[in-house]
Amino acid sequence: LYAGDNDIANGETSEQVVADFRTFAAKVRSRLPDTDLAFLPIKPSLARLGLWEEMKKANAAILQLTTKEPHLHYLDIATPMLETGQPRSEYFLADGLHLNEKGYRVWNAVVGPWLDAR
């Protein structure tokens, strides 16, 4: 699940993003109790750098939730996209928001091994 990027850009708070994640995870759990749910944290981007602090709050809170339940997982795609705390420009299209092929390779390096282990 990748969620929260557009939500925060549209004015939602990190608390609202976390609440939405909790609701979604509870719905999945109620219908599919043994299903693993992986959360991809909100990515740092050039275009939304001014929102990064709020996005980091949501990511940190969801990370904490995933440590408390065995079927919830946090796949950290955000950290490898940063260099000295800033988004690496070579991972983005010209709009500074959407990933290019190189950016998706970063995500694949994190998500692929997790999927392979299932």
N, C-alpha and C positions, 0 to 999 in steps of 0.2 A: 504494500500500500504506500503510495506516495501522495501525501496530502498536506495542506497548510500553506503552501507557497502563495497561491492565488487568494486564499482566504485572508491571510495577513495583508496582502497587497490591496485587498478590497476593504480593509478597515477592521477586520476581526482581531481580537486580542489573542495572545498565546494561550490564555486560559480557555477561550472558546475553541481553539484548535484542539487542545487536550481533551476537552469535554466531548467534542465530536469524535475523536479517536476512541475514547472510552465507550461511547454509545455504539460505534461501529463494531469494536472488538466484542462487546457484550452480545450484540446481535449474532455475530459469527459464532461465538461460543455457545449461545443458546441453541443454535441449529446444528452446529458441527463442532461438538465439544473437543474432539481430538485433533482438530485442524490447526496447523501452525500458521501464524499470521506474522508476516515480516513487515516492519515499518522502515521505509527509507526516509531518513530525516530531510527536512527542508534544506535544499541546497543553497550554498552561498552563491550569489550571482552579482555581476557588475551592475546590472540594471536596478537591482533592489538592495544595494549595499546599505542604504539608509534604513532599511527594515531588518537588517541582519541581527541586531540585538534582540528584537522581539521574536524573531524566528529561532534564535538560539535558545531562548527561554522555553519555547514550545518543544524543541528537540530534547532539551535536558529533562523536562518533565515527562515526556513520553519514554525516554530512556529509563527513567526511574520506574515507570509502570512496567516496562518489559522485564525488569530484573525481578519482579515479584510474581510473575506468572510463567510457568514453563512453556506454554504454547505461544507466547508473545516474544518476538525477536526484533532487535534493533540492528539494522545493517548500515554501518556508518559509511555512507558515501560522501558525507560532507567534509570530513577531515582531509582526505586525500585531494580534495579540490582546492585546498588553501595553501598558500605559501606566505609565510610571515603574517598570518592572520587575514590575508586578503585573497579573494577569488583569483584563480589563475586564468588570465584572459585567453590563453590558448585552448581552453575547453568550451568556448562559447562561439555561437554565431555572431554576426555583426551587431545584432540587437542587444547583446550582453546579457540576455536572459535564457535563451534556449541553447541546449547543448549541441555541439557539433559531434562528429564521429569520435574525435579524441576524448571528448567529455564522456560519451557513452562507454568508451572502453574503460574508463575509470570505474564507472558504475558496474560494468560487467565483471571487473576484477574482484569486486566485493560480492555481488549477488550470485555470480556463477558458482563459486565454490560452495556457497550456502545451499543453493538448489541441488548441486551434485551430491551433497551429503544426505539428501532426503531420499 
